[in-house]
Amino acid sequence: MSGDSMASGDPLVSTAWLAERLDTGDADVRVVDCRWYLKPFDMRDPDVEYARGHIPGAVHLRWDTHWADATHPIPGMLAQPEEFAEAMAAAGIGQRTTVVAYDDGHVTVAARLWWALRVYGHGRVAVLDGGIGRWIAEGRPLTTEVPQWPRGDFAARPRSAAYATHADVAEALDDPSVGLVDCRMEPARLEDGAMIPGSAYLPGIEFLDDDGLMRPPESCREAILAATEQAPRTILYCRGGVGACGTALAYEVAGLGDGVSVYDGSWSEWITVADGTRQEPL
């Protein structure tokens, strides 16, 4: 996978690909800055970081506010279709828009938007490989200008099978055809002290190499197959629904994305409704 073309439906694009589209003024491309930081591990403010400098033309959409379900008791749950569509349309994203999401590698938040758009039927989306860190390292421009794009005509379809619920996970406990994968970063996992029974462990952040790039497809595939037993369906979870999206992206890069879904509520929801028999110590 080169990351240089969207024609094949690759989940990644390169900085060179994006720079070329921005230089030519491609009206069908919208860039989304997804940066966000997991406290207390990183105390930076994502709004401040965006204001200090972002990729030209990028809007800033936070997963925990702009396209989260404000009415749900679990913070950060994916917005309902109408609210999600409104957030995308207001950001200038339409039915034919190619969305390029980026972060800075601290948390796989760009993958969260990649997953969410696909959940609601929008396949023209990719993650910027290497994120803003790669962009800066290559000497590409930043701006402090906040763009004002014309409203898009985005329409959300019903949630796809890429979205898993608490009920899906509960049923999977007794279904050998469904694999469960814990994608929490190690500090959060150790702090939580338990897991959903039968879970393999595969955090999404570990699929990035030392340069912040996604590891090659074969490397992703080897890591996935070494850590998990393949099943017709796989449900990924983390603490709050972000890290699991990074692992989902790695599955897609590896060519193993069919049958993979993300449990949106993840551990935060699981521990509010599951009794002790549905958890086991690490």
MARBADO-865591 format. One line per 8 residues: number of its first residue (from 1); their letters; for each residue x, y, z of N, C-alpha, C. Coordinates in steps of 0.1 Angstrom, whole numbers, plus 5000, padded with zeros to 4 digits. Atoms other than C-alpha are relative to their C-alpha. Layout:
N
NUM> a> X:Y:Z:X:Y:Z:X:Y:Z ~ ...
REM end
This chain:
282
1> msgdsmas> 5008:4988:5000:5000:5000:5000:5009:5012:5000 ~ 4992:4988:5001:5015:5033:4989:4995:5011:5008 ~ 5006:4988:4993:4991:5057:5005:4999:5012:4990 ~ 4999:4989:5009:4994:5077:4973:4987:5002:4991 ~ 5012:4999:5008:4959:5071:4958:4988:4996:5009 ~ 5013:5004:4994:4923:5069:4970:4993:4990:4991 ~ 5008:5007:5010:4913:5050:4939:4997:4985:5005 ~ 5001:5013:4995:4918:5016:4956:4993:4999:5013
9> gdplvsta> 5006:5000:4988:4900:5026:4987:5009:4998:5012 ~ 4990:5001:4989:4932:5026:5008:4996:5009:5012 ~ 5004:4992:4989:4926:5038:5043:5010:5010:5004 ~ 4989:4990:4998:4958:5059:5042:5003:5008:4988 ~ 4994:4992:5011:4971:5087:5021:5013:5006:5006 ~ 4987:4994:4997:5006:5102:5021:4999:5015:5001 ~ 4999:4986:5000:5016:5137:5029:5002:5006:4986 ~ 4998:4995:5013:5027:5141:4993:4987:5000:4992
17> wlaerldt> 5013:5001:5006:4993:5130:4981:4991:5012:5004 ~ 5008:4989:4995:4976:5156:5003:5005:5013:4995 ~ 4994:4987:5005:5000:5184:4994:4997:5003:4986 ~ 5003:4998:5014:4994:5178:4957:4985:5005:4999 ~ 5014:4996:5001:4956:5181:4963:4998:5014:5005 ~ 5002:4987:4995:4959:5212:4983:5006:5010:4990 ~ 4993:4991:5009:4983:5228:4958:4991:5002:4987 ~ 5009:4998:5012:4958:5222:4929:4986:5005:5004
25> gdadvrvv> 5013:4995:4996:4929:5234:4950:4988:4990:4997 ~ 5011:5011:5002:4909:5201:4948:4988:5003:5009 ~ 5011:4996:4993:4875:5212:4958:4992:4988:5007 ~ 5007:5011:4994:4864:5177:4967:5007:4994:5012 ~ 4992:5004:4988:4890:5173:4995:4998:5009:5012 ~ 5001:4992:4987:4884:5184:5031:5009:4993:5010 ~ 4991:5005:4991:4910:5180:5057:4995:5003:5014 ~ 5005:4998:4986:4901:5175:5094:5011:4997:5010
33> dcrwylkp> 4991:5001:4989:4924:5181:5123:4993:4994:5012 ~ 5007:5008:4990:4914:5155:5149:5007:5000:5013 ~ 4992:5001:4989:4940:5162:5175:4992:5001:5013 ~ 5006:5001:4987:4930:5154:5211:5010:4993:5009 ~ 4989:5005:4991:4950:5145:5242:4993:4993:5013 ~ 5005:5008:4989:4944:5119:5269:5006:5004:5013 ~ 4995:4996:4987:4947:5134:5303:4998:4989:5010 ~ 4989:4991:4996:4965:5130:5327:5013:4997:4993
41> fdmrdpdv> 4988:5004:5006:4990:5114:5303:5006:5011:4991 ~ 4995:4988:5008:4992:5146:5281:4990:5011:5003 ~ 5008:4989:4995:4979:5179:5294:4998:5011:4989 ~ 5002:4990:5010:4979:5198:5261:4986:5002:4997 ~ 5013:4997:5004:4948:5215:5249:4999:4999:4985 ~ 5000:5002:5015:4938:5204:5214:4995:5013:4993 ~ 5005:4987:5006:4920:5237:5207:5012:5010:4998 ~ 4989:4991:5001:4952:5256:5215:5010:4995:4990
49> eyarghip> 4991:5005:5010:4973:5233:5194:4996:5003:4986 ~ 5006:4996:5013:4950:5238:5164:5002:5015:4997 ~ 4999:4985:5002:4951:5276:5169:5015:5003:4997 ~ 4986:4997:5002:4989:5275:5170:5005:4997:4986 ~ 4997:5004:5013:4991:5259:5136:4994:4987:4995 ~ 5006:5012:5005:4974:5234:5114:5002:4999:4985 ~ 4998:5002:5015:4975:5220:5078:4990:5010:4994 ~ 5009:4990:5006:4960:5247:5055:4987:4993:4995
57> gavhlrwd> 5013:5004:5003:4923:5243:5050:4994:4990:5009 ~ 5005:5010:4991:4919:5219:5079:4990:5007:5010 ~ 5009:4997:4989:4889:5223:5102:5003:4991:5012 ~ 4997:5008:4988:4892:5211:5138:4987:4995:5005 ~ 5012:5007:4995:4866:5185:5148:5004:4991:5011 ~ 4997:5008:4988:4869:5170:5183:4990:4988:5001 ~ 5009:5011:4998:4856:5135:5188:4991:5000:5012 ~ 5007:5000:4987:4845:5142:5223:4989:5011:5001
65> thwadath> 5010:4989:4999:4824:5173:5215:4992:5001:4986 ~ 5007:4996:5013:4817:5181:5178:4991:4989:4994 ~ 5008:5010:5005:4805:5147:5168:4998:4988:5010 ~ 5003:5009:4989:4797:5130:5201:4985:5002:5004 ~ 5014:4999:4996:4763:5122:5215:4999:5007:5013 ~ 5001:4992:4987:4757:5149:5241:4990:4996:5009 ~ 5010:5005:4991:4727:5132:5255:5003:4987:5006 ~ 4997:5013:4995:4743:5099:5262:5008:5000:5014
73> pipgmlaq> 4993:5000:4987:4755:5091:5298:5014:4997:4999 ~ 4986:5003:5002:4787:5077:5285:5007:5011:4991 ~ 4994:4990:5008:4809:5106:5273:5007:4995:4988 ~ 4992:5003:5012:4822:5106:5238:4994:4990:4990 ~ 5007:5009:5009:4797:5081:5223:4997:5007:4986 ~ 5003:4995:5014:4792:5085:5185:4987:5006:4999 ~ 5012:4992:5001:4766:5111:5177:4990:4992:4992 ~ 5011:5006:5007:4732:5099:5164:5001:5005:4985
81> peefaeam> 4998:4997:5015:4729:5100:5125:4997:5015:4997 ~ 5003:4987:5003:4712:5134:5124:5010:5010:5005 ~ 4990:4991:4994:4737:5151:5147:5013:4999:4993 ~ 4988:5002:5007:4766:5135:5130:5000:5007:4986 ~ 5001:4994:5013:4754:5146:5096:5001:5015:5001 ~ 4999:4985:4999:4750:5182:5108:5014:5004:5003 ~ 4986:4996:4997:4786:5183:5122:5008:4999:4987 ~ 4992:5002:5012:4800:5170:5089:4996:5011:4990
89> aaagigqr> 5005:4990:5010:4778:5193:5067:5005:5014:5004 ~ 4995:4987:4996:4788:5223:5088:5015:5002:4998 ~ 4986:4999:5003:4824:5215:5082:5004:4999:4986 ~ 4998:5000:5014:4819:5215:5045:5002:4987:4993 ~ 4999:5013:5005:4817:5178:5040:4987:4996:4994 ~ 5012:5004:5007:4793:5165:5014:5001:4985:4996 ~ 5001:5014:5005:4784:5132:4997:5012:4996:4992 ~ 4989:5003:5009:4812:5134:4972:5014:5004:5006
97> ttvvaydd> 4988:4995:4994:4838:5148:4996:5010:4989:5004 ~ 4989:5009:4994:4871:5130:5002:5005:5006:5012 ~ 4996:4995:4987:4879:5134:5038:5014:4994:5004 ~ 4987:5004:4995:4915:5133:5051:5001:5004:5014 ~ 4999:4998:4986:4918:5130:5088:5014:4999:5005 ~ 4986:5002:4994:4950:5136:5108:5000:5003:5015 ~ 4997:4996:4986:4963:5137:5144:5015:5001:5001 ~ 4986:4999:4998:4997:5138:5159:5007:4988:5006
105> ghvtvaar> 4995:5012:4995:5001:5102:5169:4999:4997:5015 ~ 5001:5002:4986:4995:5107:5206:4988:4990:5003 ~ 5011:5009:5000:4961:5090:5203:4994:4999:4986 ~ 5004:5003:5014:4946:5074:5172:4987:5007:4997 ~ 5012:4994:5002:4919:5100:5169:4995:5002:4986 ~ 5004:4999:5015:4920:5104:5131:4994:4987:4996 ~ 5006:5013:5004:4912:5067:5129:4985:5000:5005 ~ 5013:4999:4995:4881:5075:5150:4991:5006:4990
113> lwwalrvy> 5008:4994:5011:4868:5098:5123:4999:4991:4988 ~ 5001:5010:5011:4877:5073:5096:4990:4990:5003 ~ 5010:5010:4997:4857:5047:5114:4986:5005:5000 ~ 5014:4994:4998:4827:5070:5122:4994:5003:4986 ~ 5005:4997:5013:4824:5081:5086:4995:4987:4993 ~ 5003:5013:5006:4824:5045:5074:4988:4994:5007 ~ 5012:5005:4993:4798:5036:5101:4988:5006:4993 ~ 5012:4993:5006:4775:5062:5085:5000:5000:4985
121> ghgrvavl> 5001:5003:5015:4781:5050:5049:5009:5009:4991 ~ 4991:4991:5008:4808:5075:5038:5014:4993:4998 ~ 4988:5008:5002:4836:5055:5023:5012:5008:4995 ~ 4989:4992:5006:4856:5084:5008:5008:5007:5012 ~ 4993:4994:4988:4878:5089:5039:5013:4992:5001 ~ 4988:5006:4997:4914:5082:5047:5007:5007:5011 ~ 4992:4994:4990:4939:5089:5075:5013:5004:4994 ~ 4987:4995:5004:4970:5110:5068:5011:4992:5006
129> dggigrwi> 4990:5008:4994:4999:5086:5073:5011:5009:5005 ~ 4990:4992:4994:5023:5101:5097:4995:5013:5007 ~ 5006:4989:4993:4999:5129:5107:5007:5013:4998 ~ 4994:4986:5001:5009:5165:5113:5015:4999:5003 ~ 4986:5001:4997:5042:5153:5127:5008:4998:4987 ~ 4993:5002:5012:5053:5140:5093:4999:5012:4991 ~ 5002:4988:5008:5039:5171:5076:5010:5010:5003 ~ 4991:4990:4995:5060:5193:5097:5014:4996:4997
137> aegrpltt> 4987:5004:5003:5091:5172:5094:5005:5001:4986 ~ 4997:4998:5014:5089:5175:5057:5001:5014:4996 ~ 5000:4985:5003:5088:5213:5059:4988:5005:4993 ~ 5012:4995:5007:5053:5216:5046:4993:5011:5009 ~ 5005:4988:4993:5033:5247:5055:4989:4997:5011 ~ 5011:4999:4991:5011:5254:5085:4993:5013:4999 ~ 5007:4988:5000:4985:5281:5090:4993:5002:5013 ~ 5009:4998:4989:4966:5297:5118:4986:5005:4995
145> evpqwprg> 5013:4996:5005:4937:5307:5095:4990:4989:5001 ~ 5011:5010:4998:4904:5290:5103:4991:5001:4987 ~ 5007:4999:5013:4887:5281:5070:4985:5000:5003 ~ 5015:4999:5000:4850:5288:5063:4995:4993:4987 ~ 5004:5008:5012:4839:5261:5039:4984:5001:4997 ~ 5014:5000:5003:4805:5262:5021:4994:4987:5006 ~ 5007:5011:4994:4780:5239:5038:4999:4988:4991 ~ 5001:5012:5008:4781:5203:5026:4987:4994:5000
153> dfaarprs> 5013:5007:5001:4753:5180:5017:5001:4986:5006 ~ 4998:5014:4993:4764:5151:5040:4986:4995:5005 ~ 5012:5007:4995:4737:5126:5047:5005:4987:5006 ~ 4996:5012:4994:4742:5098:5072:4991:4989:4998 ~ 5008:5012:5001:4730:5063:5065:4999:4993:5013 ~ 5000:5008:4988:4720:5039:5092:5013:4994:5004 ~ 4988:5005:4996:4748:5026:5113:5003:4986:4994 ~ 4996:5012:5007:4767:4998:5096:5004:4990:5010
161> aayathad> 4995:5011:4992:4780:4965:5110:5013:5003:5006 ~ 4988:4996:4994:4812:4983:5118:4998:5005:5015 ~ 5004:4995:4987:4794:4996:5149:4995:4989:5009 ~ 5004:5011:4991:4791:4972:5179:4995:5006:5013 ~ 5007:4996:4988:4769:4976:5209:5003:4991:5012 ~ 4999:5009:4988:4769:4963:5245:4994:4987:4998 ~ 5007:5012:5003:4744:4937:5234:5009:4991:4991 ~ 4991:5008:5008:4768:4925:5207:5011:4994:5007
169> vaealddp> 4989:5005:4992:4796:4921:5231:4995:4989:5010 ~ 5005:5010:4990:4775:4903:5257:4997:4987:4993 ~ 5003:5013:5008:4763:4878:5230:5013:4993:4996 ~ 4988:5006:5004:4799:4873:5219:5007:4992:5011 ~ 4994:5008:4989:4809:4860:5253:4997:4985:4999 ~ 5004:5014:5001:4791:4828:5245:5000:4995:4985 ~ 5000:5003:5015:4798:4828:5207:5014:4998:4995 ~ 4986:5002:5004:4831:4812:5196:5003:5006:4986
177> svglvdcr> 4998:4994:5014:4826:4827:5161:5003:5015:5001 ~ 4997:4986:4999:4832:4862:5175:5012:5001:5009 ~ 4988:4997:4992:4866:4873:5188:4999:5014:5006 ~ 4999:4987:4993:4871:4901:5213:5014:5004:5002 ~ 4986:4995:4999:4902:4923:5213:5000:5013:5008 ~ 4998:4989:4991:4912:4947:5240:5011:5009:4994 ~ 4991:4991:5007:4929:4978:5224:5004:5012:5009 ~ 4996:4989:4991:4935:5000:5255:5015:5002:5000
185> meparled> 4986:4998:4998:4969:5016:5258:5004:4995:5013 ~ 4996:5007:4988:4989:4999:5285:4998:5007:5013 ~ 5003:4994:4988:4987:5026:5311:4986:5000:5004 ~ 5015:5000:4997:4949:5028:5309:4996:4986:5003 ~ 5004:5014:4998:4946:4990:5308:5004:4996:5014 ~ 4995:5004:4987:4967:4986:5339:4992:5007:5011 ~ 5008:4993:4990:4948:5013:5357:4986:4994:5002 ~ 5013:5006:4999:4915:4996:5349:5000:4987:5007
193> gamipgsa> 4998:5012:4993:4928:4963:5361:4993:4988:4996 ~ 5008:5011:5004:4905:4940:5343:4997:5001:4985 ~ 5004:5000:5014:4892:4930:5309:4988:4992:4998 ~ 5012:5008:5004:4862:4916:5291:5005:4985:4998 ~ 4995:5013:5001:4866:4878:5294:5003:4995:4986 ~ 4996:5006:5013:4884:4860:5265:5006:5010:4991 ~ 4995:4990:5009:4899:4892:5251:5015:4997:4997 ~ 4986:4999:5004:4931:4892:5231:5004:5015:5003
201> ylpgiefl> 4995:4987:4997:4953:4923:5235:5008:5006:4988 ~ 4993:4994:5012:4963:4946:5206:4997:5015:4999 ~ 5003:4985:5001:4965:4984:5211:5004:5006:4987 ~ 4998:4994:5013:4962:5005:5180:5012:5008:4999 ~ 4988:4991:5001:4990:5029:5189:5013:4992:4996 ~ 4988:5008:5002:5015:5000:5186:5002:4997:4985 ~ 4998:5003:5015:5010:4998:5148:5007:5012:4993 ~ 4992:4989:5006:5029:5031:5143:5015:4997:5002
209> dddglmrp> 4986:5002:4999:5066:5029:5136:5007:5012:5007 ~ 4993:4990:4993:5093:5051:5151:4999:5014:4994 ~ 5002:4988:5007:5086:5078:5125:4985:5005:5000 ~ 5014:4996:5000:5048:5079:5133:4992:4995:4988 ~ 5007:5005:5012:5039:5061:5101:4994:4986:5003 ~ 5006:5013:4999:5016:5031:5099:5010:4989:4995 ~ 4991:5011:5005:5036:4999:5097:4995:4994:4987 ~ 5004:5006:5013:5035:4981:5063:4989:4989:5002
217> pescreai> 5011:5010:4999:5005:4958:5056:5005:4987:5005 ~ 4996:5013:4996:5025:4926:5061:5003:5000:5015 ~ 4997:4999:4986:5038:4938:5094:4988:5001:5009 ~ 5013:5000:4993:5003:4947:5106:4993:4987:5001 ~ 5007:5013:5000:4990:4914:5095:5007:4990:5009 ~ 4993:5009:4991:5017:4895:5113:4997:5002:5015 ~ 5003:4996:4986:5011:4914:5145:4986:4995:5004 ~ 5013:5003:4997:4974:4908:5143:4998:4985:5002
225> laateqap> 5002:5014:4999:4976:4871:5136:5008:4994:5011 ~ 4992:5005:4989:5003:4866:5163:4992:5002:5013 ~ 5006:4997:4987:4981:4882:5190:4985:4995:5001 ~ 5014:5003:5000:4946:4870:5180:4998:4987:4993 ~ 5005:5011:5008:4927:4839:5168:4990:5006:4991 ~ 5009:4994:5010:4909:4848:5136:4986:4993:5001 ~ 5013:5005:4999:4872:4845:5137:4992:5007:4989 ~ 5008:4993:5010:4844:4854:5113:4996:5014:5003
233> rtilycrg> 5002:4986:4996:4837:4885:5133:5009:5003:5012 ~ 4991:4995:4989:4859:4905:5156:4995:5013:5005 ~ 5005:4987:4993:4848:4932:5181:5012:5006:5007 ~ 4989:4993:4993:4874:4957:5192:4995:5010:5010 ~ 5004:4990:4990:4872:4978:5223:5012:5006:5007 ~ 4989:4993:4992:4893:5002:5244:4994:5005:5012 ~ 5006:4994:4988:4885:5025:5273:4988:5009:4996 ~ 5011:4991:5004:4864:5051:5254:4997:5000:4986
241> gvgacgta> 5004:5001:5014:4862:5041:5218:5009:5006:4990 ~ 4991:4994:5010:4892:5058:5202:5011:4990:4997 ~ 4989:5009:5003:4921:5034:5206:4996:4988:4991 ~ 5005:5012:5007:4900:5005:5192:4999:5004:4985 ~ 5000:4996:5014:4896:5026:5160:5013:4999:4993 ~ 4987:5001:5005:4933:5027:5156:5004:4985:4996 ~ 4998:5014:5004:4934:4989:5157:4991:4996:4988 ~ 5008:5002:5011:4905:4988:5133:5007:5004:4987
249> layevagl> 4992:4995:5012:4926:5009:5109:5011:4990:4996 ~ 4990:5010:5002:4954:4984:5113:4995:4988:4993 ~ 5007:5012:5007:4931:4955:5104:4998:5003:4986 ~ 5003:4996:5014:4921:4974:5073:5012:5001:4992 ~ 4987:5000:5007:4957:4981:5063:5005:4986:4997 ~ 4995:5014:5002:4965:4944:5068:4991:4992:4991 ~ 5009:5008:5008:4936:4933:5046:4992:4991:5008 ~ 5008:5009:4992:4918:4918:5075:4987:5007:5006
257> gdgvsvyd> 5011:4991:4995:4890:4944:5079:4986:4994:4999 ~ 5013:5005:5001:4861:4923:5069:4995:4994:5013 ~ 5005:5006:4988:4839:4914:5098:5005:5007:5013 ~ 4995:4993:4988:4856:4939:5122:4991:5011:5004 ~ 5008:4989:4995:4836:4962:5144:5006:5006:5012 ~ 4995:4993:4988:4843:4987:5172:4988:5001:5010 ~ 5010:4998:4989:4824:4986:5205:5001:5014:5004 ~ 4999:4985:4998:4816:5023:5208:5001:5003:5015
265> gswsewit> 5000:4997:4985:4809:5023:5246:5013:4995:5007 ~ 4987:5006:4995:4840:5001:5252:4999:4998:5015 ~ 4999:5004:4986:4852:4996:5288:4992:5010:5008 ~ 5007:4991:4992:4836:5028:5300:4985:4997:5002 ~ 5014:5004:4999:4801:5015:5292:4999:4986:5006 ~ 5000:5013:4996:4809:4979:5299:4999:4999:5016 ~ 4999:5001:4985:4817:4984:5336:4988:5007:5007 ~ 5012:4994:4994:4785:5004:5342:4988:4991:4999
273> vadgtrqe> 5012:5009:5001:4762:4976:5331:5003:4985:5002 ~ 4997:5015:4999:4781:4943:5334:5004:4997:5015 ~ 4997:5004:4986:4784:4924:5367:5014:4994:5000 ~ 4986:5005:4998:4817:4909:5380:5003:4988:4992 ~ 4997:5012:5007:4812:4877:5362:5004:5002:4985 ~ 4997:4997:5014:4817:4895:5329:5013:5008:4999 ~ 4987:4994:5000:4851:4908:5338:5010:4990:5006 ~ 4990:5008:4993:4883:4891:5347:5013:5008:5001
281> pl> 4988:4993:4998:4916:4903:5361:5010:4999:4989 ~ 4989:5001:5010:4945:4911:5338:5010:4989:5003
REM end
